[in-house]
Amino acid sequence: MPVVSSNKDVEKHSLTFVAEFSAPVERVWQVWQDPRQLERWWGPPSWPATFVRHEFAPGGESRYFMTGPTGERAGGWWRIESVEPPNRFSVIDGFAAEDGEPDPDMPQSRMEVTLEAVAGGTKMTVVGTYATAEEFEKVAAMGMEQGMTLALGQIDELLAVKFA
């Protein structure tokens, strides 16, 4: 399991995940940059994602939906704030309504991802921060910590596959 730690900070309304992979930083960056690779791990294994838009550049947007075991769908979106290949990016991350557009009634977070070279591979830190305690508690109750841990656990297998 690549996740070496997760931390729920109630005071800062944040969830932090640290994972390590036995692949170079540039290869781990690809699993975020390439929508076909991203959809192979974003979301728990029983809720695979489909990215219908992924503009991985500052000012760009992503739209996706995850499909549950009985065919139900849950949508999401990102607004890309910064991209500094291959080490860092940040997005505003939220839930989407049925039309695929941001749902203003659901929580949003600012997600920062950092990739660092370490002995034998890459250390990835993912920090999601919510504006309010209520938003943070809502996503915590939805199982965000468990879901993200399961999602990150799928990256090792993906890193073993070569993509063009």
Rosetta blueprint (number, residue, H / E / L):
1 M L
2 P L
3 V E
4 V E
5 S E
6 S E
7 N E
8 K E
9 D E
10 V L
11 E L
12 K L
13 H L
14 S E
15 L E
16 T E
17 F E
18 V E
19 A E
20 E E
21 F E
22 S L
23 A L
24 P L
25 V H
26 E H
27 R H
28 V H
29 W H
30 Q H
31 V H
32 W H
33 Q H
34 D L
35 P H
36 R H
37 Q H
38 L H
39 E L
40 R L
41 W L
42 W L
43 G L
44 P L
45 P L
46 S L
47 W L
48 P L
49 A E
50 T E
51 F E
52 V E
53 R E
54 H E
55 E L
56 F L
57 A L
58 P L
59 G L
60 G L
61 E E
62 S E
63 R E
64 Y E
65 F E
66 M E
67 T E
68 G L
69 P L
70 T L
71 G L
72 E L
73 R E
74 A E
75 G E
76 G E
77 W E
78 W E
79 R E
80 I E
81 E E
82 S E
83 V E
84 E E
85 P L
86 P L
87 N L
88 R E
89 F E
90 S E
91 V E
92 I E
93 D E
94 G E
95 F E
96 A E
97 A L
98 E L
99 D L
100 G L
101 E L
102 P E
103 D L
104 P L
105 D L
106 M L
107 P L
108 Q E
109 S E
110 R E
111 M E
112 E E
113 V E
114 T E
115 L E
116 E E
117 A E
118 V E
119 A L
120 G L
121 G E
122 T E
123 K E
124 M E
125 T E
126 V E
127 V E
128 G E
129 T E
130 Y E
131 A L
132 T L
133 A H
134 E H
135 E H
136 F H
137 E H
138 K H
139 V H
140 A H
141 A H
142 M L
143 G L
144 M H
145 E H
146 Q H
147 G H
148 M H
149 T H
150 L H
151 A H
152 L H
153 G L
154 Q L
155 I H
156 D H
157 E H
158 L H
159 L H
160 A L
161 V L
162 K L
163 F L
164 A L
